[in-house]
Amino acid sequence: MHIGIIGGTGGMGAFFVRVFEEAGHRVSVSGRRTSLSNADLARTCDVVIVSVPIMSTAGVIRGIAPFLRAGQVLCDFTSLKVAPVQAMLETNASVLGLHPMFGPSVPSLRGQTIIACPVRISPERTEEIVGIFRAAGAAIAVMDPAEHDRLMAVVQGLAHFATLTVAGTVRRLGVDLDALLAAMSPVYRIETALVGRILGQDPDLYGPILRENPAVPGVLAAFEEAAGELRRAVEGGDGGAFGDIFREDAAFFRTYIPRATEDSEALVRCLADR
């Protein structure tokens, strides 16, 4: 196939250029400083992938819509799906929403997850594309755009909000970070490393994930309710209430606890060995 990546000079776009080329496909890219334009890719490529920031995605899709035709496949790589997919459905192309659940710093697709939202596309064309990722070692999760955004409000929205809340708490306490890290065992260093990992990146990557997903406010309301309940149990000195909360949460996660223990122990051993 001839695959065009709009935003192919960015980190994620460049990563997938390598993926497609290693699979034997011809790849063209457009970006702010390329000789090829977005319209050039839309006119000539079998598959067109939009790999630009969330806030720019719908505008880019509408900009190339007049040049797309039936028989082409239009995809996007954004962290939200309902709005981009709706914009893609306004074109004449087949539509396949994609969400790589990782950043461009990973060495390969092996062990990574990509979510696919096939909307207006045949199973055969879908497999033609996601089969490339699967052959490179990725796991493919298929779901509809609305389900995707609901899950991402938890997978990304809740996780990022909680992580940034931890960062803000530590900053407000004015804790000496060197002293804090020196007191940590590997398990706590892993948790703190996730805070530092996010803070070392661009806030424009995370802000839209929290602000633009309509399912996030409900998740944050549940977060505040859970935090308030736990705080009342802690400050009230009520061991019974704390135990009830702990056991109720453990019962909800009971099927995942063995796997979580195994995975986290592997991380702890890895960090300890370093």
C-alpha positions in Angstrom: 0.0 0.0 0.0 0.9 3.6 -0.4 0.4 5.1 3.1 0.4 8.8 3.8 1.0 10.2 7.3 -0.1 13.8 7.9 2.1 14.9 10.7 4.6 12.3 9.7 7.6 14.4 10.8 6.4 14.4 14.5 7.4 11.8 17.0 4.4 9.4 16.6 4.2 9.9 12.9 7.9 9.2 12.4 7.6 6.1 14.6 4.9 4.7 12.3 6.8 5.6 9.2 9.4 3.1 10.3 6.7 0.5 11.2 5.1 0.7 7.7 8.3 0.8 5.8 9.7 -2.2 7.7 6.5 -4.0 6.6 7.2 -3.3 3.0 4.9 -0.4 2.3 5.6 2.9 0.6 5.2 5.9 2.9 4.8 9.6 2.2 4.6 12.3 4.9 3.5 15.8 5.1 4.3 18.4 7.8 5.0 22.1 8.3 8.3 21.9 6.5 7.8 19.1 3.8 7.5 19.6 0.1 4.4 17.4 0.1 1.2 19.0 1.3 -1.7 17.4 3.2 -3.7 17.7 0.0 -1.0 15.8 -2.0 -1.3 12.9 0.4 -5.1 12.9 0.3 -5.0 12.8 -3.5 -2.5 10.1 -4.0 -2.3 7.6 -1.0 -4.3 4.4 -0.5 -4.4 5.1 3.3 -4.2 8.5 4.9 -3.4 8.8 8.6 -3.8 12.0 10.5 -1.2 12.2 13.3 -1.5 15.7 14.7 -2.5 17.2 18.1 -6.1 16.6 19.3 -7.1 20.2 18.9 -5.9 20.3 15.3 -7.3 16.9 14.1 -10.8 17.9 13.1 -9.6 20.9 11.2 -7.0 18.9 9.3 -9.6 16.2 8.4 -12.0 18.9 7.1 -9.1 20.5 5.1 -8.4 17.3 3.2 -12.0 16.1 2.8 -12.5 17.5 -0.7 -9.5 15.5 -2.0 -10.5 12.1 -0.6 -12.5 9.5 -2.6 -14.2 6.2 -2.0 -11.8 3.3 -1.9 -9.3 5.2 0.3 -9.0 4.6 4.0 -8.8 7.5 6.4 -7.4 7.0 9.9 -6.3 9.1 12.9 -4.0 8.6 15.8 -5.6 10.8 18.4 -6.4 10.0 22.0 -10.1 10.7 21.6 -12.3 9.1 19.0 -15.9 10.4 18.9 -15.1 13.8 17.5 -12.4 12.8 15.0 -14.4 9.8 13.7 -17.4 12.1 13.2 -15.2 14.5 11.1 -13.8 11.5 9.1 -17.3 10.3 8.4 -18.0 13.5 6.6 -15.5 12.5 3.9 -15.9 10.0 1.1 -13.2 7.6 2.4 -13.6 4.5 4.5 -13.0 5.3 8.2 -10.8 3.5 10.8 -10.0 5.3 14.0 -6.8 4.3 15.7 -5.3 5.1 19.1 -1.7 3.9 19.9 -1.6 3.5 23.6 2.0 4.5 24.0 4.4 7.2 23.1 7.0 7.4 20.3 9.9 6.6 22.7 9.1 2.8 22.7 11.6 0.8 20.7 9.1 -1.2 18.8 5.4 -2.3 18.7 6.2 -5.5 20.5 4.0 -5.7 23.6 2.2 -2.5 22.9 -1.5 -1.9 22.5 -3.4 -0.2 19.7 -7.1 0.5 19.9 -9.0 0.2 16.6 -12.4 1.7 15.9 -13.6 0.4 12.5 -16.6 2.5 11.6 -17.1 2.7 7.9 -14.8 0.1 6.6 -14.9 -3.6 5.6 -13.4 -6.3 7.9 -10.9 -7.1 5.1 -9.6 -3.5 4.8 -9.4 -3.2 8.6 -7.3 -6.4 8.9 -5.1 -5.2 6.0 -4.0 -2.3 8.2 -4.2 -3.6 11.8 -2.6 -6.8 10.6 0.6 -4.8 10.1 0.6 -3.8 13.7 -0.3 -7.3 14.9 2.6 -8.8 12.8 5.0 -6.4 14.5 3.9 -7.7 18.0 1.2 -5.3 19.0 -2.1 -6.3 20.7 -5.2 -4.9 18.9 -8.3 -3.9 21.0 -11.4 -3.3 18.9 -14.2 -1.1 20.1 -16.6 1.7 19.0 -15.7 5.3 19.4 -18.1 6.1 22.3 -16.9 3.1 24.3 -13.3 4.2 23.6 -13.8 7.6 25.0 -15.6 6.3 28.1 -12.7 3.9 28.8 -10.1 6.5 28.1 -11.7 8.8 30.7 -10.5 6.2 33.2 -7.4 4.8 31.6 -5.9 8.2 30.7 -8.1 10.9 32.3 -8.3 9.4 35.8 -4.7 8.2 35.8 -3.3 11.5 34.6 -5.5 13.5 37.0 -4.4 11.4 40.0 -0.7 11.6 39.0 -0.8 15.4 38.6 -2.7 15.7 41.9 0.1 13.8 43.6 2.6 16.2 42.0 0.7 19.2 43.1 0.4 17.8 46.7 4.2 17.2 47.0 4.9 20.7 45.6 2.5 22.3 48.1 4.2 20.3 51.0 7.6 21.6 49.9 9.2 18.2 50.5 12.9 17.9 49.8 12.8 15.6 46.7 16.3 14.2 47.3 15.4 13.2 50.8 12.1 11.8 49.6 13.8 9.6 47.0 16.5 8.5 49.4 13.8 7.1 51.7 12.0 5.2 49.0 12.1 1.5 48.3 11.7 0.4 44.6 7.9 0.1 44.8 7.5 3.7 45.8 10.2 4.8 43.3 8.1 3.3 40.5 5.0 5.3 41.6 7.0 8.5 41.8 8.7 7.8 38.5 5.3 7.9 36.8 4.8 11.4 38.2 8.2 12.5 36.9 7.6 10.8 33.5 4.5 12.9 32.9 6.0 16.1 34.1 8.9 15.7 31.8 6.5 16.0 28.8 4.5 18.7 27.0 1.4 19.8 29.0 -0.4 20.2 25.6 -0.3 16.4 25.3 -2.3 15.9 28.5 -4.5 18.9 28.8 -6.8 18.0 25.8 -7.1 14.4 27.1 -8.6 15.8 30.3 -10.5 18.8 28.9 -11.9 17.5 25.6 -13.3 14.1 26.6 -16.9 14.6 27.7 -16.7 11.5 29.9 -14.0 12.9 32.1 -16.1 15.2 34.4 -18.1 12.2 35.6 -14.9 10.3 36.4 -13.5 13.2 38.3 -16.7 13.5 40.3 -16.3 9.9 41.3 -12.7 10.5 42.2 -13.6 13.4 44.5 -16.3 11.3 46.1 -13.9 8.4 46.7 -11.2 10.7 48.1 -13.7 12.4 50.4 -14.9 9.1 51.7 -11.4 7.8 52.4 -10.4 11.1 54.0 -13.3 11.0 56.4 -12.4 7.4 57.4 -8.7 8.4 58.0 -9.3 11.7 59.8 -12.1 10.2 61.9 -9.9 7.4 63.1 -12.5 4.9 62.1 -10.7 1.7 61.5 -13.9 -0.1 60.7 -14.8 2.4 58.0 -11.3 2.2 56.5 -11.4 -1.6 56.5 -14.8 -1.6 54.8 -13.6 0.7 52.0 -10.4 -1.4 51.5 -12.3 -4.7 51.4 -15.0 -3.3 49.1 -12.3 -2.1 46.6 -10.4 -5.3 46.9 -13.5 -7.3 46.1 -14.0 -5.2 43.0 -10.4 -5.8 41.8 -10.2 -9.4 43.1 -9.8 -11.0 39.6 -7.0 -8.6 38.7 -5.0 -8.8 42.0 -3.0 -11.9 41.2 -1.9 -10.5 37.8 -1.3 -7.0 39.4 0.9 -8.6 42.1 2.9 -10.6 39.5 3.4 -7.6 37.2 4.4 -5.2 40.0 6.8 -7.7 41.5 8.5 -8.0 38.1 8.9 -4.2 38.0 10.2 -4.0 41.6 12.8 -6.7 40.9 13.8 -4.9 37.7 14.3 -1.6 39.4 16.0 -3.2 42.4 18.5 -5.0 40.0 19.4 -1.6 38.4 
